[in-house]
Amino acid sequence: MNQPVPLVDLRAQMAEVKDAVGADILQALETAGFIGGPQVSAFEAEYADYVGVKHCVGVGNGTDAVEFALRALGVDRDDEVIVPANTFIATAEAVRRAGATPVFVDVDDESLLVSPLEVSKALTRRTKAIVPVHLYGRLADVEAIAHVAPGIPVVEDAAQSQGARRDGRVSGSFGRVAATSFYPGKNLGAAGDAGAVTTDDDEMARRLRSLTNHGSAKKYVHDELGFNSRLDAVQAIALRHKLRRLDAWNAARRSIAERYHEMLSGVEDVRLPETGVGDAHVWHLYVVRVPHRDTVLERLNAAGIGAALHYPVPVHLTAPFAACADGPGSFPVAEQAAGEILSLPMYPHLTPAQQEQVVDALVAALAS
Ligand SMILES: *Cc1c(COP(=O)(O)O)cnc(C)c1O
């Protein structure tokens, strides 16, 4: 019997950095600098530099990052914010938590990313921002969105796309402002919850610093109602060591995706994910589409393959957001895809032998 193949294996990643991270954490414990401090400032500077923007503001998690990016733009009650129907629920939660109404739009059938055409149809006088999501590690077509919605600020949800590039530009540098998550399973993951907002805009960065720190630029001077959502030293230490490996890990993901592509090209009934022209996709997830998906998933899991669904229910059909759309049939592409998508194991340390095991199990699961 083969060993199981998990969907992700974070232990191999951590093993590469564990000693260095441990040593730095011990030192941080000795100096008792837990919130903010030199490690946090250093990571913020290094990540801003990596993305190619002036500012990175560390926050407590990725959902907060999206919410604060919207708040910093001035998004408020009575505003509408356009989001794709196919995303993790956090994108829409953040819009609601900022007080605004999420306006869902359908996705493109090939990329499963937000469709610029659908964005253009959803614009109203109340549209205050658009949140394209670089889902699965592939960059959304931010340029086309900016073209159909001139003057409407774009807030990237870059939680699944750290290091993705198009024509040399890095994920997190395309919008007026971008939000990312360093949840441990993301391409750049912390040792707990963490996130960040990146922007080139000085005023926006100033607003973000204040919002995330009790509405205060100066200690005990509170200019507005704020929040407590900050990056801590332990997370910054883990992130600094992993950031140095991010490009190599993303390159490993790309090789794995290419190998899946070769191995699965001849397999009938499997629709493979594609890469955009000029894009360096970072394959946060490797999502194929298959018929009889639920049966295939069940058989794969029974064979020890950690396949999963991202995401089984489009956001507009989840209970908290049901009132934001007209139920089933609202977004046919996202709804159809939700019944066909299947995420196969994907992480930098996945071996060719494990991939063969996945492909063999998939071929067997597809045979009726
Ligand atoms: C993970 C994720 C988030 C939220 O990040 P958390 O750190 O879990 O709050 C937001 N959007 C997308 C697309 C994500 O994948």
The ligand as an SDF file (V2000), in Angstrom:
LIG
                    3D

 15 15  0  0  0  0  0  0  0  0999 V2000
   -6.8050   32.9690    2.6580 C   0  0  0  0  0  0  0  0  0  0  0  0
   -7.5820   33.9800    1.8770 C   0  0  0  0  0  0  0  0  0  0  0  0
   -8.0730   35.1610    2.4640 C   0  0  0  0  0  0  0  0  0  0  0  0
   -8.0770   35.4250    3.9380 C   0  0  0  0  0  0  0  0  0  0  0  0
   -6.9210   35.2870    4.6040 O   0  0  0  0  0  0  0  0  0  0  0  0
   -6.8830   34.9090    6.1670 P   0  0  0  0  0  0  0  0  0  0  0  0
   -5.4780   35.1910    6.5190 O   0  0  0  0  0  0  0  0  0  0  0  0
   -7.2650   33.4830    6.2880 O   0  0  0  0  0  0  0  0  0  0  0  0
   -7.8370   35.8130    6.8710 O   0  0  0  0  0  0  0  0  0  0  0  0
   -8.6840   36.0900    1.6420 C   0  0  0  0  0  0  0  0  0  0  0  0
   -8.8510   35.8670    0.3330 N   0  0  0  0  0  0  0  0  0  0  0  0
   -8.4270   34.7360   -0.2670 C   0  0  0  0  0  0  0  0  0  0  0  0
   -8.6290   34.5630   -1.7220 C   0  0  0  0  0  0  0  0  0  0  0  0
   -7.7990   33.7470    0.4920 C   0  0  0  0  0  0  0  0  0  0  0  0
   -7.4000   32.6170   -0.1050 O   0  0  0  0  0  0  0  0  0  0  0  0
  1  2  1  0
  2  3  1  0
  2 14  2  0
  3  4  1  0
  3 10  2  0
  4  5  1  0
  5  6  1  0
  6  7  2  0
  6  8  1  0
  6  9  1  0
 10 11  1  0
 11 12  2  0
 12 13  1  0
 12 14  1  0
 14 15  1  0
M  END
$$$$
